[in-house]
Amino acid sequence: MIAKIKEIINKLNDKGIPLPLVRNHGVGSVSLTVFILSTITMILSLFKVGNLNAWESLAWFVTCAALYHNKRVKFTKDEFSIGEEKAANSPEVKE
């Protein structure tokens, strides 16, 4: 039984993420997929389609854009900023 479960898990791991992802340079990209979904949501909210809040859609779009472009995003009560590119091995700084 355990051998069968391991075989199924290995088979799933070989195939990768079983989600339809947007391809970037021939590889499925989660960050690009979420970026495109947030873009569509933002556009729909601007045209008042459904019950979408434009400000929340814009915040989600900016966050996804920063994720895709590898930038730091800071939301506070008084400040919104997009920082420099994240270093590959730098730990997150807690303020």
N, C-alpha and C positions, 0 to 999 in steps of 0.2 A: 504494500500500500504506500509506504513512504517513498519507495523507489519510483512509483508511478507519479506521485506528487512532485518529486524532484524533476522528473522528466518533463512534466507540464510546465513547471516554473522555468526550466532551462529553455524550453521551446518558446515561451513568451518573452524571455529576456533576449533571445536571439533576434526576435522580430522587432523589438523596440517598443515605443509607446503606441498603443493601439488606438490612436486618435488621428483624425484627418488634420494634418498640420500644413501650413504654408511652407513651401520649400525655399530655402535661401542657399544658393550655391550648391544645389543638389542634396541638401540635408534638411530634414524637417526642423523647423525652428519654433519653439514654444513662444519665445518672446515676440517674434514677428507676428505669429498668429494672434496673440492677445493684443498687440498693437493695432492690427487691422480690425479686430472686433471692437476695440475701443474707438477707433476712427468712425466706424459705421454707427456705433451707438451715439457718438457725439453729433454726427450729421443728422441722425433721426431726431435727436433731442432739439436741435436748432429749428427743425421744421415742425416741432410739436407733435410728432407721431407717437402715439401711445402716452403712457404716463411717465415720461422720462424727465428728470431734472437736469437742466442744461449745465448748471454749475458742478454738480456731481459728475456728470459725464465728462466735462472739461478736466476736472481733477483726475479722473481715471485715465483719460487720454494722455495728459502730461506725464503722469506716473509711468504709464506703459511706454511712452516715447523715451523717457529717461532710461527705463529698463532696457529697451532695445538698443539704445545708443550708449549704454554702459556709463550712465551718469548718476550722480547722487542727487536725490530729491529731498528737500526739507520742508515740511509743513508744520507751522506753529500758528498760534493764535494771531500773531502780528506779522509773520514773515512767511513768504513762500520763495524758495530759491532752488535753482538747479546748479549743482556744483561741478567740480572738475571730474574727469574720468576716474573711475575706481581703479586702484592698482590691483593687479592679479592676486597678490599674496598678502595684501594688507588686511588686518582685522578691522571689524567695524568698531568705530569709536563711539562710546556711550557718553552723552553729555548730560 
